[in-house]
Amino acid sequence: MPEEFYLLYALMVACEAGFWVVLLLALAARYLLRRERLSRALLVCLPLIDSLLLAFTATDLRRGMTATFAHGLAAAYVGFTVAFGGLAVKWADVRFAHRFAGGPAPVPAPSRVWALIRYELQLWGRCLVACLITMTLVEALIQLVGPSAATEPLLAWHQHALGCMVIWLVFGPVWGLATAWRRAG
């Protein structure tokens, strides 16, 4: 595998690490340093990380690289970050505030049957949004470069996204319903 492929994977890992580092810096600025404006400025940088990954992916394909699994994975990474990023920020914010600023304890995930199913359906809804964003980005990358044999491997990401939707449905809401009824009974 050529080095360019590894570069894209490394960039995705760097973007994920960068997301959490910038988020922790934003929370530290807010709760430890009491610098609200700095915290907001850092939080605004979170989408820029995804934009850089997407721009690099598009540039890589425009330079004539044959599309690979990594190019589709970059689109999926951005799709899932857009759909779940806000939830991750809220999750981290509540825990950071509780630990370092005397905030209320985080509310655990629901355990009652219908509340749990509603929660799992909301997460699955985010999964649907993430997969739709992924498929849209994949199509945008294909159109940017032009449909050809070089971009054909990206089309498999439509199947990956649909498979993700089904698997999440089964192991999210359906599994939650099956196990919640068993626990309740």
FENWO-V360947 format. One record per backbone hydrogen bond with DSSP energy under -1.0 kcal/mol. NH is the residue of the N-H (numbers start at 1). CO is the residue of the C=O. Records with the same first field share a line. If there is no record, write none. Layout:
NH: CO, CO
//
This chain:
5: 2
6: 2
7: 3
8: 4
9: 5
10: 6
11: 7
12: 8
13: 9
14: 10
15: 11
16: 12
17: 13
18: 14
19: 15
20: 16
21: 17
22: 18
23: 19
24: 20
25: 21
26: 22
27: 23
28: 24
29: 25
30: 26
31: 27
32: 28
33: 28
35: 29
39: 35
40: 36
41: 37
42: 38
43: 39
44: 40
46: 43
49: 45
51: 47
52: 48
53: 49
54: 50
55: 51
56: 52
57: 53
58: 54
59: 55
60: 56
61: 57
62: 58
63: 59
64: 61
65: 60
67: 150
72: 68
73: 69
74: 70
75: 71
76: 72
77: 73
78: 74
79: 75
80: 76
81: 77
82: 78
83: 79
84: 80
85: 81
88: 84
89: 85
90: 86
91: 87
92: 88
93: 89
94: 90
95: 91
96: 92
97: 93
98: 94
99: 95
100: 96
101: 97
103: 97
116: 112
117: 113
118: 114
119: 115
120: 116
121: 117
122: 118
123: 119
124: 120
125: 121
126: 122
127: 123
128: 124
129: 125
130: 126
131: 127
132: 128
133: 129
134: 130
135: 131
136: 132
137: 133
138: 134
139: 135
140: 136
141: 137
142: 138
143: 139
144: 140
145: 141
146: 142
154: 151
155: 152
157: 154
158: 155
160: 156
161: 157
162: 158
163: 159
164: 160
165: 161
166: 162
167: 163
168: 164
169: 165
170: 166
171: 167
172: 168
174: 169
175: 170
176: 172
177: 173
178: 174
179: 175
180: 176
181: 177
182: 178
183: 179
184: 180
185: 181
//
